Amino acid sequence: MRQSGWFLFLLLMANLAEAQPGKVYKSLKEVTDPHEVYVLQLRGKRLKAVPSIVYQMTNLCELDLRGNRISHLSDSIALLTQLQRLDLSRNPLMDLPLSMAEMKELRELVLWSTYVTDLPPSFSQLDESLVVLDLRDCPLTLDNQEAIENLLPSVKKLWYYACNCGN
């Protein structure tokens, strides 16, 4: 009896540990309850799209999708209302959905080495909440940078300054 009670205690503690915000999930196979995921790192998994289960992760604070093959983001990304950090770097992404402007908890958006050159006008709604926008190694012209600066004047932007050679 005592051993089975100890086993149940250990099992309960293991389940509580999984629900802790500090746990970093590196595979969707690890996820038993989408609501218990706070940090998800799916870097370099050759994903062509964000897996639909991710949109069920209502407590997700950080999503790392760098180094995949994602060329399009669904409007469903806005369902991640608690998301504070989104890393989409090194994906063939060209644009962002209008719905992302609804992500009021988003603090850091990393688009490093993507093909994003402009942001939807609705992103002006993120000017007060977004802290850092990383657009380094994106094919931005000075005109692109100026438009983004005007759209999000309060946000710290990280980018390499373009030569504006193509204009």
N, C-alpha and C positions, 0 to 999 in steps of 0.2 A: 504494500500500500504506500509506504513512504516513498519508494522509488518512483511510483507512478505520479505521485503528487509533485515530486521534484521535477520530473519530466514535464508535467503540465506547466509548472512555473517557468521552466526554461523556454518552453514553447511560447508562452505568453510574452516573456521578455523579448524573445526573438521577433515576434510580431510587432511589439511596441518599437523596437529598434528600427524596423523597416519603415515605420510611419514617421520617423523623425525627419525634420526638414534638412538635416545635415547629410543625409544619405545621398550619394551620387549614383544614379542609374546610368549604366553604360550600354545597356541592351534592353530592348523591349521584352525579351524573354524573362528578364528579372522582375518585370512588373506584374504583380498579382492584383493590385487595386489601383487604377489610374488616379484616384483621389489622394493617394499617399505619396505621389511623386512631386517633389519640389525642384529637383535638379536632374536634368536629363541631358546626357552627352552622347549624341549619335554622330560623332565626327568620323569622316572617312568610311562610311558604310555603303557608299555607292547608291544612295537613295536618289530617286528621280522626283520624288514628291514627299511631302511631310506625311507620315503614316496617319491614318484617320484616328487611331487610338490616342494620339497625342492631343487631339482637340477635346478629349474627355478628361484630360489632366487639369482639373479646375484649380488646383493649388500650385501649379507649375510657376516657379519664379525665374528659373534660368533654363534656357534651351540652347544647346550648342549643336548646330547642324553644319559646322564648317567642313569643307573638303568633300562635299557630296556632288551630286549631279542635278541639283534642283534648279530648274529654269523658270518655274512659275510657282507663286504662292497663292493658295486658295484664300478667298475671303474669310474662310473659317478660322484663319489665324487670329482674328479678333475675338474668338471665343476664349482665348487664353487671357482672361481679364486680369489675372494676378501677375502676368509675366513682367519681369523687371529687366531682364537681359536676354537679348536675342542675337546670336552669332550666326550669320549666314555667309561668312567669308569663304572665299574660294569655291563658289558655286557659279554656274553660268546664268545667274539671275540678271534679268534686264530691267524689271520694273517691280513696283510694290503695289499691293492692292489698296484701294481707297479705304477699306475697312480698318486698316492698321491705325488710322487716326483715332479710333475708338479705344485704343489700348492705353488708357490713362495712367497705368502703373509702369509703363515702359520707361526705363531710365537710360539704358544703353543699347544702341542698335549698331551692330558691327556688320558692315557691308564691304569690308576690305577685299580687294581683288575680285569684285563682281563686275558686271557690266552696267550697273545702275548709274545713270547720268543725271536723272532728275527725280523729284519726288512729287507725288500728287498734291495739289493745292490744299486738300483737306489736312495735310500734315501740319499746317499752321496751328491746329488744335493741340499739337504735342509740344509747342514751344515752351510752355510752362513746366511740363513734366519731364521731358527728355533732357538728359544731362549731357550725354556724349553720343555723337554720331561719327562713326569711323568709316570714311570713304577713301582711305589710302589705297593707292594702286587701282583706282577706278578710272576709266577713260573720260575724265572731266575736262571740259574747257574752262576758261576763265568765266565765260558767260554762264555755264552750268553752276560753277561755284558761287557766282554772284546771286543767281536765282535762289539757290539753297540758303545762302546767307540771309537773303531778304525774307524767305519763308520761315526760317528758324533763327532769328537773331540772338536769342538767349542761349542757344545750345552750343556747347564746345564742339567744334568740328575738327576732325583729324583728316588731313589730306595732303598729298604732295601737290604743290602748286603747278598748274598746267602752263604750257607755253603759249596756248591759244594759236598754235601753228596752223590748225585746220580752218580757222575762221578768216 
